[in-house]
Amino acid sequence: MRMLPGAPLLAGLCAGILCLLAFPVVIGALRRAGLTQVVRSQGPATHLSKAGTPTAAGMVFVLAAALAAWAFRPRDAAMLVCVLMTVGHGALGLADDWLKVVGRRPEGLKARYKLAAQFVLAVVLAGFALSERPEAASFAVPFSAHRLVVAPLAFVALVLLGLVGATNGANFTDGADGLLGSTGLVALGALGALCWAEGYVAMATFAFALVGALLAFLRWNWHPARVFMGDTGSMAIGAAFASIGVLSGLLLYLPVIGLLFALEVLSVMAQVLWFRRTGRRLLRMSPLHHHLELSGWREGRLVPRLLLFALACGALGLIAFWV
């Protein structure tokens, strides 16, 4: 099948339409299945009203994006691996959501099981890259025309760091109505544009399919949200972001484009380390967006401001590529 010149944009449009058609049905189905949000009493008090909102809706936009991308680029092995990484992490997130809500286990899937599964998926991703896409181990360096070539073991370590970092960064960012949906589509859109410019059109197709699906999802997830993506969606977004970056040789661009995700992870790490060392909190609450909420940024203002920050990071990534 010969790929259409505008395949990424067409895939985004197709995924968006699929989501617009599916979500009215899915929201009711999630509610009937009992997959509704459980809100921690330790979180911001303004979030208590979110209890009972259907969750785990990330499965819808992940599947819609996968179908749309495959419809317009069915024979690309690298894109298929990106889809498998995304679906695999979405399945991990779904297990987490299910155990939290239906299984009444507040901690969800144990962290060691999550990390073990992510390690296996990272090894699969790195193994495919080294065997089928060896150019992926030659990283494009932001703000430079040079490329960084790394040894196989260092490459595997960087893939593991990128995949775990991106999935957890996206997961931590998903804590306010529309926050990850909007900032995630910006990050994926910027990365997809770089892939398209580099000639990795199939991976750009998957990235833009996710962008279109997330745009449709925001129709119901913008404040006040009527449905949440859950860990199902947040882990899938992070995995898609990382795997596309790895297989396109753009791994070093991920901290630039996804700086918000990195700051969310670092805020949690800093909070834990500071508390263990001093017995006091560094932030009012982690991750970062909860600290900002408790500092007076109401949710309706928090998300647009962080979205502007994400847009600036995406623009910086594009500038870093073309300077």
C-alpha positions as YAML, in Angstrom:
chain: A
units: angstrom
residues:
- id: 1
  name: MET
  ca: [0.00, 0.00, 0.00]
- id: 2
  name: ARG
  ca: [1.45, 3.35, -1.05]
- id: 3
  name: MET
  ca: [1.24, 5.93, 1.75]
- id: 4
  name: LEU
  ca: [-0.69, 9.11, 1.06]
- id: 5
  name: PRO
  ca: [1.41, 12.31, 1.23]
- id: 6
  name: GLY
  ca: [-0.70, 13.72, 4.06]
- id: 7
  name: ALA
  ca: [-1.01, 10.45, 5.98]
- id: 8
  name: PRO
  ca: [-0.15, 11.97, 9.42]
- id: 9
  name: LEU
  ca: [-2.85, 14.62, 9.14]
- id: 10
  name: LEU
  ca: [-5.40, 12.17, 7.74]
- id: 11
  name: ALA
  ca: [-4.67, 9.71, 10.55]
- id: 12
  name: GLY
  ca: [-5.19, 12.48, 13.10]
- id: 13
  name: LEU
  ca: [-8.52, 13.43, 11.53]
- id: 14
  name: CYS
  ca: [-9.64, 9.78, 11.40]
- id: 15
  name: ALA
  ca: [-8.67, 9.11, 15.03]
- id: 16
  name: GLY
  ca: [-10.45, 12.25, 16.17]
- id: 17
  name: ILE
  ca: [-13.68, 11.26, 14.40]
- id: 18
  name: LEU
  ca: [-13.51, 7.74, 15.88]
- id: 19
  name: CYS
  ca: [-13.17, 9.19, 19.38]
- id: 20
  name: LEU
  ca: [-15.99, 11.69, 18.88]
- id: 21
  name: LEU
  ca: [-18.26, 8.81, 17.91]
- id: 22
  name: ALA
  ca: [-17.10, 6.43, 20.63]
- id: 23
  name: PHE
  ca: [-16.87, 8.55, 23.78]
- id: 24
  name: PRO
  ca: [-20.60, 9.21, 24.35]
- id: 25
  name: VAL
  ca: [-21.13, 5.44, 24.44]
- id: 26
  name: VAL
  ca: [-17.96, 4.61, 26.37]
- id: 27
  name: ILE
  ca: [-18.57, 7.11, 29.19]
- id: 28
  name: GLY
  ca: [-21.84, 5.41, 30.08]
- id: 29
  name: ALA
  ca: [-20.29, 1.96, 29.77]
- id: 30
  name: LEU
  ca: [-17.45, 2.90, 32.16]
- id: 31
  name: ARG
  ca: [-19.95, 4.19, 34.69]
- id: 32
  name: ARG
  ca: [-22.02, 1.00, 34.50]
- id: 33
  name: ALA
  ca: [-18.87, -1.10, 34.88]
- id: 34
  name: GLY
  ca: [-18.00, 0.75, 38.07]
- id: 35
  name: LEU
  ca: [-14.77, 2.25, 36.66]
- id: 36
  name: THR
  ca: [-15.16, 5.60, 38.37]
- id: 37
  name: GLN
  ca: [-12.59, 7.88, 39.96]
- id: 38
  name: VAL
  ca: [-11.48, 7.36, 43.56]
- id: 39
  name: VAL
  ca: [-10.05, 10.60, 44.96]
- id: 40
  name: ARG
  ca: [-7.32, 10.56, 47.65]
- id: 41
  name: SER
  ca: [-8.24, 12.46, 50.80]
- id: 42
  name: GLN
  ca: [-4.62, 13.71, 50.89]
- id: 43
  name: GLY
  ca: [-5.05, 15.56, 47.59]
- id: 44
  name: PRO
  ca: [-6.32, 19.12, 47.07]
- id: 45
  name: ALA
  ca: [-9.76, 19.57, 48.66]
- id: 46
  name: THR
  ca: [-11.13, 20.96, 45.39]
- id: 47
  name: HIS
  ca: [-10.63, 17.52, 43.80]
- id: 48
  name: LEU
  ca: [-13.02, 15.71, 46.15]
- id: 49
  name: SER
  ca: [-15.94, 16.58, 43.88]
- id: 50
  name: LYS
  ca: [-14.33, 14.54, 41.09]
- id: 51
  name: ALA
  ca: [-15.13, 11.25, 42.86]
- id: 52
  name: GLY
  ca: [-17.44, 9.08, 40.80]
- id: 53
  name: THR
  ca: [-16.31, 10.46, 37.41]
- id: 54
  name: PRO
  ca: [-15.76, 7.63, 34.87]
- id: 55
  name: THR
  ca: [-12.08, 6.82, 34.38]
- id: 56
  name: ALA
  ca: [-9.76, 4.55, 32.33]
- id: 57
  name: ALA
  ca: [-11.05, 6.17, 29.11]
- id: 58
  name: GLY
  ca: [-7.50, 6.23, 27.75]
- id: 59
  name: MET
  ca: [-8.21, 2.85, 26.19]
- id: 60
  name: VAL
  ca: [-10.49, 4.60, 23.69]
- id: 61
  name: PHE
  ca: [-8.04, 7.15, 22.28]
- id: 62
  name: VAL
  ca: [-5.17, 4.63, 22.30]
- id: 63
  name: LEU
  ca: [-7.12, 2.13, 20.21]
- id: 64
  name: ALA
  ca: [-8.53, 4.85, 17.93]
- id: 65
  name: ALA
  ca: [-5.03, 6.21, 17.26]
- id: 66
  name: ALA
  ca: [-3.61, 2.73, 16.66]
- id: 67
  name: LEU
  ca: [-6.35, 1.86, 14.17]
- id: 68
  name: ALA
  ca: [-6.08, 5.19, 12.34]
- id: 69
  name: ALA
  ca: [-2.28, 4.99, 12.09]
- id: 70
  name: TRP
  ca: [-2.37, 1.41, 10.85]
- id: 71
  name: ALA
  ca: [-5.03, 2.29, 8.27]
- id: 72
  name: PHE
  ca: [-2.72, 4.87, 6.69]
- id: 73
  name: ARG
  ca: [0.64, 3.15, 7.22]
- id: 74
  name: PRO
  ca: [0.08, -0.61, 7.60]
- id: 75
  name: ARG
  ca: [3.49, -2.03, 6.75]
- id: 76
  name: ASP
  ca: [5.95, -0.10, 8.89]
- id: 77
  name: ALA
  ca: [7.54, -2.34, 11.54]
- id: 78
  name: ALA
  ca: [8.89, 0.57, 13.63]
- id: 79
  name: MET
  ca: [5.46, 2.15, 13.87]
- id: 80
  name: LEU
  ca: [4.00, -1.21, 14.87]
- id: 81
  name: VAL
  ca: [6.56, -1.44, 17.69]
- id: 82
  name: CYS
  ca: [5.57, 2.05, 18.86]
- id: 83
  name: VAL
  ca: [1.93, 0.97, 18.84]
- id: 84
  name: LEU
  ca: [2.77, -2.20, 20.80]
- id: 85
  name: MET
  ca: [4.74, -0.17, 23.39]
- id: 86
  name: THR
  ca: [1.81, 2.20, 23.74]
- id: 87
  name: VAL
  ca: [-0.82, -0.52, 24.02]
- id: 88
  name: GLY
  ca: [1.38, -2.53, 26.39]
- id: 89
  name: HIS
  ca: [1.78, 0.38, 28.78]
- id: 90
  name: GLY
  ca: [-1.91, 1.17, 28.40]
- id: 91
  name: ALA
  ca: [-2.67, -2.39, 29.51]
- id: 92
  name: LEU
  ca: [-0.42, -1.89, 32.55]
- id: 93
  name: GLY
  ca: [-2.30, 1.30, 33.36]
- id: 94
  name: LEU
  ca: [-5.65, -0.44, 32.90]
- id: 95
  name: ALA
  ca: [-4.61, -3.13, 35.38]
- id: 96
  name: ASP
  ca: [-3.63, -0.35, 37.79]
- id: 97
  name: ASP
  ca: [-6.96, 1.45, 37.31]
- id: 98
  name: TRP
  ca: [-8.93, -1.78, 37.69]
- id: 99
  name: LEU
  ca: [-7.19, -2.78, 40.92]
- id: 100
  name: LYS
  ca: [-7.64, 0.70, 42.41]
- id: 101
  name: VAL
  ca: [-11.32, 1.02, 41.57]
- id: 102
  name: VAL
  ca: [-12.85, -2.43, 41.24]
- id: 103
  name: GLY
  ca: [-10.32, -4.34, 43.33]
- id: 104
  name: ARG
  ca: [-10.43, -1.72, 46.12]
- id: 105
  name: ARG
  ca: [-6.63, -1.63, 46.35]
- id: 106
  name: PRO
  ca: [-5.64, 2.06, 46.72]
- id: 107
  name: GLU
  ca: [-2.02, 1.35, 45.76]
- id: 108
  name: GLY
  ca: [-3.13, -0.35, 42.53]
- id: 109
  name: LEU
  ca: [-0.58, -2.52, 40.76]
- id: 110
  name: LYS
  ca: [2.52, -2.90, 42.91]
- id: 111
  name: ALA
  ca: [5.39, -0.67, 41.82]
- id: 112
  name: ARG
  ca: [7.82, -3.59, 41.44]
- id: 113
  name: TYR
  ca: [5.49, -5.32, 38.98]
- id: 114
  name: LYS
  ca: [5.09, -2.12, 36.98]
- id: 115
  name: LEU
  ca: [8.83, -1.58, 36.83]
- id: 116
  name: ALA
  ca: [9.48, -5.21, 35.88]
- id: 117
  name: ALA
  ca: [7.00, -4.98, 32.99]
- id: 118
  name: GLN
  ca: [8.44, -1.65, 31.88]
- id: 119
  name: PHE
  ca: [11.94, -3.10, 31.98]
- id: 120
  name: VAL
  ca: [10.86, -5.98, 29.71]
- id: 121
  name: LEU
  ca: [9.15, -3.59, 27.29]
- id: 122
  name: ALA
  ca: [12.20, -1.31, 27.26]
- id: 123
  name: VAL
  ca: [14.48, -4.24, 26.43]
- id: 124
  name: VAL
  ca: [12.16, -5.23, 23.57]
- id: 125
  name: LEU
  ca: [12.18, -1.66, 22.27]
- id: 126
  name: ALA
  ca: [15.98, -1.37, 22.53]
- id: 127
  name: GLY
  ca: [16.49, -4.81, 20.99]
- id: 128
  name: PHE
  ca: [14.31, -3.95, 18.00]
- id: 129
  name: ALA
  ca: [16.10, -0.63, 17.52]
- id: 130
  name: LEU
  ca: [19.58, -2.20, 17.62]
- id: 131
  name: SER
  ca: [18.67, -5.04, 15.27]
- id: 132
  name: GLU
  ca: [16.33, -3.32, 12.81]
- id: 133
  name: ARG
  ca: [17.01, 0.41, 13.20]
- id: 134
  name: PRO
  ca: [20.70, 0.76, 14.20]
- id: 135
  name: GLU
  ca: [20.62, 4.43, 13.20]
- id: 136
  name: ALA
  ca: [18.42, 4.96, 16.29]
- id: 137
  name: ALA
  ca: [21.56, 4.63, 18.44]
- id: 138
  name: SER
  ca: [22.85, 7.78, 16.73]
- id: 139
  name: PHE
  ca: [20.99, 10.55, 18.55]
- id: 140
  name: ALA
  ca: [20.30, 13.95, 17.03]
- id: 141
  name: VAL
  ca: [21.68, 16.60, 19.41]
- id: 142
  name: PRO
  ca: [19.42, 19.62, 20.06]
- id: 143
  name: PHE
  ca: [20.78, 23.00, 18.90]
- id: 144
  name: SER
  ca: [23.48, 21.21, 16.90]
- id: 145
  name: ALA
  ca: [24.02, 19.50, 13.58]
- id: 146
  name: HIS
  ca: [26.00, 16.76, 15.32]
- id: 147
  name: ARG
  ca: [24.82, 13.29, 16.30]
- id: 148
  name: LEU
  ca: [25.76, 11.38, 19.44]
- id: 149
  name: VAL
  ca: [26.62, 7.71, 18.85]
- id: 150
  name: VAL
  ca: [26.47, 5.48, 21.92]
- id: 151
  name: ALA
  ca: [27.50, 1.90, 22.67]
- id: 152
  name: PRO
  ca: [24.77, -0.79, 22.74]
- id: 153
  name: LEU
  ca: [24.71, -1.13, 26.54]
- id: 154
  name: ALA
  ca: [24.55, 2.64, 26.99]
- id: 155
  name: PHE
  ca: [21.75, 2.74, 24.42]
- id: 156
  name: VAL
  ca: [19.72, 0.14, 26.35]
- id: 157
  name: ALA
  ca: [20.22, 2.13, 29.57]
- id: 158
  name: LEU
  ca: [19.10, 5.36, 27.90]
- id: 159
  name: VAL
  ca: [16.04, 3.65, 26.42]
- id: 160
  name: LEU
  ca: [15.10, 2.31, 29.86]
- id: 161
  name: LEU
  ca: [15.59, 5.75, 31.41]
- id: 162
  name: GLY
  ca: [13.62, 7.46, 28.64]
- id: 163
  name: LEU
  ca: [10.73, 4.99, 28.71]
- id: 164
  name: VAL
  ca: [10.36, 4.86, 32.51]
- id: 165
  name: GLY
  ca: [10.91, 8.61, 32.82]
- id: 166
  name: ALA
  ca: [8.35, 9.51, 30.15]
- id: 167
  name: THR
  ca: [5.66, 7.12, 31.38]
- id: 168
  name: ASN
  ca: [6.00, 8.28, 34.97]
- id: 169
  name: GLY
  ca: [6.25, 11.92, 33.90]
- id: 170
  name: ALA
  ca: [3.01, 11.66, 31.95]
- id: 171
  name: ASN
  ca: [1.39, 9.73, 34.80]
- id: 172
  name: PHE
  ca: [2.30, 12.43, 37.35]
- id: 173
  name: THR
  ca: [1.11, 15.19, 35.01]
- id: 174
  name: ASP
  ca: [-2.36, 13.64, 34.81]
- id: 175
  name: GLY
  ca: [-3.81, 15.33, 37.88]
- id: 176
  name: ALA
  ca: [-6.04, 18.17, 36.69]
- id: 177
  name: ASP
  ca: [-8.87, 18.40, 34.17]
- id: 178
  name: GLY
  ca: [-7.46, 18.55, 30.66]
- id: 179
  name: LEU
  ca: [-3.84, 18.91, 31.81]
- id: 180
  name: LEU
  ca: [-2.22, 15.82, 30.32]
- id: 181
  name: GLY
  ca: [-4.63, 15.67, 27.40]
- id: 182
  name: SER
  ca: [-3.67, 19.18, 26.26]
- id: 183
  name: THR
  ca: [0.04, 19.16, 27.12]
- id: 184
  name: GLY
  ca: [0.42, 15.60, 25.85]
- id: 185
  name: LEU
  ca: [-0.99, 16.42, 22.42]
- id: 186
  name: VAL
  ca: [1.37, 19.41, 22.21]
- id: 187
  name: ALA
  ca: [4.40, 17.23, 23.02]
- id: 188
  name: LEU
  ca: [3.33, 14.50, 20.60]
- id: 189
  name: GLY
  ca: [2.52, 17.05, 17.90]
- id: 190
  name: ALA
  ca: [5.97, 18.67, 18.17]
- id: 191
  name: LEU
  ca: [7.69, 15.28, 18.16]
- id: 192
  name: GLY
  ca: [5.57, 14.14, 15.22]
- id: 193
  name: ALA
  ca: [6.57, 17.25, 13.28]
- id: 194
  name: LEU
  ca: [10.26, 16.48, 13.89]
- id: 195
  name: CYS
  ca: [9.75, 12.85, 12.80]
- id: 196
  name: TRP
  ca: [8.05, 14.06, 9.62]
- id: 197
  name: ALA
  ca: [10.95, 16.44, 8.93]
- id: 198
  name: GLU
  ca: [13.46, 13.60, 9.52]
- id: 199
  name: GLY
  ca: [11.63, 11.34, 7.05]
- id: 200
  name: TYR
  ca: [10.06, 9.02, 9.66]
- id: 201
  name: VAL
  ca: [6.59, 9.57, 8.26]
- id: 202
  name: ALA
  ca: [5.08, 6.39, 9.69]
- id: 203
  name: MET
  ca: [5.97, 7.37, 13.26]
- id: 204
  name: ALA
  ca: [4.74, 10.90, 12.55]
- id: 205
  name: THR
  ca: [1.48, 9.27, 11.45]
- id: 206
  name: PHE
  ca: [1.07, 7.54, 14.81]
- id: 207
  name: ALA
  ca: [2.02, 10.71, 16.71]
- id: 208
  name: PHE
  ca: [-0.56, 12.79, 14.82]
- id: 209
  name: ALA
  ca: [-3.17, 10.06, 15.22]
- id: 210
  name: LEU
  ca: [-2.73, 10.42, 18.98]
- id: 211
  name: VAL
  ca: [-2.94, 14.20, 18.66]
- id: 212
  name: GLY
  ca: [-6.28, 13.95, 16.85]
- id: 213
  name: ALA
  ca: [-7.60, 11.41, 19.36]
- id: 214
  name: LEU
  ca: [-6.56, 13.58, 22.31]
- id: 215
  name: LEU
  ca: [-8.18, 16.66, 20.78]
- id: 216
  name: ALA
  ca: [-11.46, 14.75, 20.66]
- id: 217
  name: PHE
  ca: [-10.93, 13.43, 24.20]
- id: 218
  name: LEU
  ca: [-10.59, 17.00, 25.50]
- id: 219
  name: ARG
  ca: [-14.20, 17.57, 24.42]
- id: 220
  name: TRP
  ca: [-15.16, 15.60, 27.55]
- id: 221
  name: ASN
  ca: [-12.02, 16.01, 29.66]
- id: 222
  name: TRP
  ca: [-11.70, 19.81, 29.76]
- id: 223
  name: HIS
  ca: [-12.71, 21.44, 33.06]
- id: 224
  name: PRO
  ca: [-15.12, 20.38, 34.46]
- id: 225
  name: ALA
  ca: [-14.19, 16.89, 33.23]
- id: 226
  name: ARG
  ca: [-16.87, 14.31, 32.54]
- id: 227
  name: VAL
  ca: [-14.37, 11.51, 32.01]
- id: 228
  name: PHE
  ca: [-10.73, 10.80, 32.92]
- id: 229
  name: MET
  ca: [-8.08, 8.90, 30.97]
- id: 230
  name: GLY
  ca: [-6.75, 7.16, 34.09]
- id: 231
  name: ASP
  ca: [-3.38, 5.45, 34.28]
- id: 232
  name: THR
  ca: [-4.54, 3.60, 31.16]
- id: 233
  name: GLY
  ca: [-4.16, 6.76, 29.12]
- id: 234
  name: SER
  ca: [-1.34, 8.51, 30.95]
- id: 235
  name: MET
  ca: [1.07, 5.56, 30.79]
- id: 236
  name: ALA
  ca: [0.19, 5.02, 27.12]
- id: 237
  name: ILE
  ca: [0.90, 8.67, 26.27]
- id: 238
  name: GLY
  ca: [4.28, 8.53, 27.99]
- id: 239
  name: ALA
  ca: [5.17, 5.27, 26.26]
- id: 240
  name: ALA
  ca: [4.18, 6.61, 22.84]
- id: 241
  name: PHE
  ca: [6.24, 9.76, 23.40]
- id: 242
  name: ALA
  ca: [9.32, 7.77, 24.45]
- id: 243
  name: SER
  ca: [9.13, 4.98, 21.86]
- id: 244
  name: ILE
  ca: [8.63, 7.40, 18.96]
- id: 245
  name: GLY
  ca: [11.59, 9.43, 20.23]
- id: 246
  name: VAL
  ca: [13.78, 6.33, 20.54]
- id: 247
  name: LEU
  ca: [13.08, 4.84, 17.11]
- id: 248
  name: SER
  ca: [13.42, 8.17, 15.32]
- id: 249
  name: GLY
  ca: [16.79, 8.96, 16.94]
- id: 250
  name: LEU
  ca: [15.23, 11.96, 18.69]
- id: 251
  name: LEU
  ca: [15.58, 10.69, 22.26]
- id: 252
  name: LEU
  ca: [17.60, 13.74, 23.36]
- id: 253
  name: TYR
  ca: [14.75, 16.01, 22.26]
- id: 254
  name: LEU
  ca: [12.32, 14.44, 24.72]
- id: 255
  name: PRO
  ca: [13.50, 16.44, 27.78]
- id: 256
  name: VAL
  ca: [13.21, 19.64, 25.73]
- id: 257
  name: ILE
  ca: [9.77, 19.03, 24.23]
- id: 258
  name: GLY
  ca: [8.49, 17.23, 27.33]
- id: 259
  name: LEU
  ca: [10.11, 19.49, 29.92]
- id: 260
  name: LEU
  ca: [6.84, 19.70, 31.86]
- id: 261
  name: PHE
  ca: [6.82, 15.91, 32.28]
- id: 262
  name: ALA
  ca: [10.43, 16.02, 33.48]
- id: 263
  name: LEU
  ca: [9.63, 18.76, 36.02]
- id: 264
  name: GLU
  ca: [6.69, 16.75, 37.38]
- id: 265
  name: VAL
  ca: [8.93, 13.71, 37.94]
- id: 266
  name: LEU
  ca: [11.72, 15.77, 39.47]
- id: 267
  name: SER
  ca: [9.28, 17.51, 41.82]
- id: 268
  name: VAL
  ca: [8.16, 14.14, 43.22]
- id: 269
  name: MET
  ca: [11.74, 12.92, 43.59]
- id: 270
  name: ALA
  ca: [12.81, 16.17, 45.27]
- id: 271
  name: GLN
  ca: [9.84, 16.05, 47.66]
- id: 272
  name: VAL
  ca: [10.62, 12.48, 48.73]
- id: 273
  name: LEU
  ca: [14.36, 13.04, 49.15]
- id: 274
  name: TRP
  ca: [13.92, 16.33, 51.02]
- id: 275
  name: PHE
  ca: [11.35, 14.82, 53.39]
- id: 276
  name: ARG
  ca: [13.58, 11.82, 54.14]
- id: 277
  name: ARG
  ca: [16.52, 14.11, 54.83]
- id: 278
  name: THR
  ca: [14.82, 16.87, 56.85]
- id: 279
  name: GLY
  ca: [11.39, 15.56, 57.87]
- id: 280
  name: ARG
  ca: [9.82, 18.59, 56.16]
- id: 281
  name: ARG
  ca: [8.09, 19.13, 52.82]
- id: 282
  name: LEU
  ca: [9.90, 21.00, 50.06]
- id: 283
  name: LEU
  ca: [6.65, 21.67, 48.20]
- id: 284
  name: ARG
  ca: [3.14, 22.05, 49.59]
- id: 285
  name: MET
  ca: [2.29, 18.91, 47.67]
- id: 286
  name: SER
  ca: [3.85, 16.95, 44.85]
- id: 287
  name: PRO
  ca: [3.76, 16.64, 41.90]
- id: 288
  name: LEU
  ca: [4.39, 20.22, 40.82]
- id: 289
  name: HIS
  ca: [0.90, 21.07, 39.55]
- id: 290
  name: HIS
  ca: [-0.61, 20.24, 42.97]
- id: 291
  name: HIS
  ca: [1.88, 22.62, 44.60]
- id: 292
  name: LEU
  ca: [0.78, 25.33, 42.17]
- id: 293
  name: GLU
  ca: [-2.89, 24.62, 42.92]
- id: 294
  name: LEU
  ca: [-2.31, 24.93, 46.67]
- id: 295
  name: SER
  ca: [-0.34, 28.13, 46.02]
- id: 296
  name: GLY
  ca: [-3.45, 29.78, 44.58]
- id: 297
  name: TRP
  ca: [-3.59, 28.69, 40.92]
- id: 298
  name: ARG
  ca: [-7.18, 27.54, 40.52]
- id: 299
  name: GLU
  ca: [-7.64, 24.59, 38.16]
- id: 300
  name: GLY
  ca: [-9.31, 26.74, 35.51]
- id: 301
  name: ARG
  ca: [-6.18, 28.92, 35.34]
- id: 302
  name: LEU
  ca: [-3.57, 26.28, 36.10]
- id: 303
  name: VAL
  ca: [-4.18, 24.19, 32.99]
- id: 304
  name: PRO
  ca: [-4.09, 27.05, 30.42]
- id: 305
  name: ARG
  ca: [-0.88, 28.38, 31.98]
- id: 306
  name: LEU
  ca: [0.83, 24.99, 31.92]
- id: 307
  name: LEU
  ca: [-0.47, 24.47, 28.39]
- id: 308
  name: LEU
  ca: [1.25, 27.71, 27.36]
- id: 309
  name: PHE
  ca: [4.43, 26.43, 29.00]
- id: 310
  name: ALA
  ca: [4.11, 23.15, 27.06]
- id: 311
  name: LEU
  ca: [3.60, 25.09, 23.82]
- id: 312
  name: ALA
  ca: [6.78, 27.07, 24.55]
- id: 313
  name: CYS
  ca: [8.67, 23.80, 25.15]
- id: 314
  name: GLY
  ca: [7.33, 22.33, 21.91]
- id: 315
  name: ALA
  ca: [8.36, 25.48, 20.02]
- id: 316
  name: LEU
  ca: [11.80, 25.31, 21.65]
- id: 317
  name: GLY
  ca: [12.18, 21.73, 20.43]
- id: 318
  name: LEU
  ca: [11.34, 22.79, 16.88]
- id: 319
  name: ILE
  ca: [13.80, 25.67, 17.08]
- id: 320
  name: ALA
  ca: [16.49, 23.34, 18.47]
- id: 321
  name: PHE
  ca: [16.01, 21.11, 15.42]
- id: 322
  name: TRP
  ca: [16.21, 23.79, 12.76]
- id: 323
  name: VAL
  ca: [18.92, 26.13, 14.09]
...
